[in-house]
Amino acid sequence: MKHFKASITPEDIRWYYDEKSKMPCHDAILRPIVESAIKIIVYGIDVSSELYQLASPILIKSKGKFEIDLSKEVIDGFEYLWNAHSWKRGSILIVLPNNFNFESILEKCHSIGIFTNPNTGNSISAIKSAKKEVENDNISVLLPASNGIEWMQVYYDEEVKRII
């Protein structure tokens, strides 16, 4: 199993953004990924939190976590869900088909690299699910619980390398 990290936001804004605001990466990077998703799972949302109250119209409870209802608009109006950092939510797992082409997405990212600890900043259960999805011949994208929309961790199988 391979992995890489791609920075979604420029370094100068990292945690210095309004978590409820729309950012360029929502449409340029996140939207094409979300529109191709097989499913999206959100971990670790406290149902008594403001974040849950704002995101509840697109969340479907599923075994201690939430699936995002992909039949609805899930970005515009729900920026806080995607942007939340500092463990206000757990990780967000986006499952993509193994033929998803990252080329146009990566061109818009601010940097690409490899973490020596690819699990950093993510919920343990999200990491396990991401790896299981790769074993099931999918690509997994994790948005971290710790850093919000700052970066994404992508897990993929060796066979998918040609697409990435």
Buried (B, 14 or more C-beta within 10 A) or exposed (E): EBBBBBBBBEEEEBEEBEBBEBBEBBEBBBBBBBEBBBBBBBBBBEEEEEBBEBBBEBBEEEEEBBBBEBEEEBBEBBBBBBBBBEBBBBBBBBBBEBEBEBEEBBEBBBEBEEEEEBBEBBBEBBBEBBBEBBEEEBBBBBBBBBBBBBBBBBBBBEEBEEEB
